[in-house]
Amino acid sequence: MKGKDVEAITKLLKQHNVPISAVKANKLLLSLGFMEEAERPSSTKPGVVKKYKVLTEKGLDYGVNEENAQSPEQTSPYYYKDSFEELGKILLEAAAQQDSAEK
C-alpha cells in the first residue's frame, strides 16, 4: 500500500533532481502506458471537447487521480511522494532511450 501523501509532478521532479520538464514527463508517461488522455465536454463552450490526462491502472501504482476543483467532471494526476524516486528512474530511462532513438 502506497502512502497517501501526494504531490504534483512538477514539484516532485524538482525535489528528486529529475532534469525533465513536466510536459516531457507527461509525454513519457503516456508513451509508457502509465497515463492516458480522457475527454469531457466543455462547460463554457457548447460542442467543444476538452482533453485531460488520467493515470491508468499501471500508473495508479505511483499516484492517484484526484478530482479537479475547477472542473469537477475531470481529474488530475498526483503522485505518491514515497514512490516517486522509482518513477523518476523510470522516466530518466525512458528519456534516455528516446534521446538515443532520435540520434
N, C-alpha and C positions, 0 to 999 in steps of 0.2 A: 504494500500500500504506500503510495507516494504521499508526501506531506501536503497540507492544504495551503501552504504559503506560496502564492503565485505572483508573477510579475510580468510586465510587458517585455517582449523580446528585445526591444531597443536597449533597455536598461540592463538586461542580463548579458547581452553581447558585450557591452562596455565593462560591466563588472568582471566578466571572465576573460577580458582581453582577447576577444574573438574579433579579428580585423575584417569583419564582413558587415555590410550595411543591413538594416532590417529588410529593405526591399530585396536585396540579393538573397538573404536568408529565407525569406518567404518563397522566392522562386525556387530555391533549392529544396525546401520542404515540399513544395508542390510536385517537383520532379521525382522526389523520393517516395511520394505517396503518404507523407505524414499529414498533408493538408490538401484540401480540395476547395474549389470555388462553388459557392451556392448563390442562388438568386432570390430576390424578393421584389415585389412591385414598389415603385417609389411612392412615398406617402404624400409628396407635394406635386409631382408631375404625372398625371394620368398617362398610362401607356408606356412609361419608362421603366425599365428593369434595372435594378441596382445589383451589383455583384459584391460579394464579400467572401472572406476566407473562413473555413472551419477546419478544425482538427479531425482527421479520420480516426478510425479505430486504432490504427498504428500510432498516430500522433498523440492519442489520449494517454499513452504510456508516459508522455513528457509534459502534459498540460491539460487544460480544461477549456471548454467553450463557455464563456460567461456572457450573459445577456448584456447587450449594448444599451446603456441608459438612454442614449439619444435616439436609438431605433430599436424599440422593444421586440420587433419581429426578426431581429438578427442577433448573432452572437459575435464575439471577438475572442481570438485565442489568447490565453495567458499560460505561462509556462511555470512548472514547478522549480523553485529555487534550488531544491536539494538534488535534482537530477539534471540540471542544465549543463553541468560540466560534461556529462556524457553526450548530450545533444550537441553541444558546442564542438566536440571532437568529430561527431558525425558530419556536421556542417563543414568543418575545415577539410575533412577528407573529400567530401563531395565537391567542394570548391576547387581543390587541387586537381581532382580528376577532370573537372570541367575545364579548368585552365589548360591542362596538358592536352586535352582533346581539341582545344581551339588553336593550338600552335601547329 
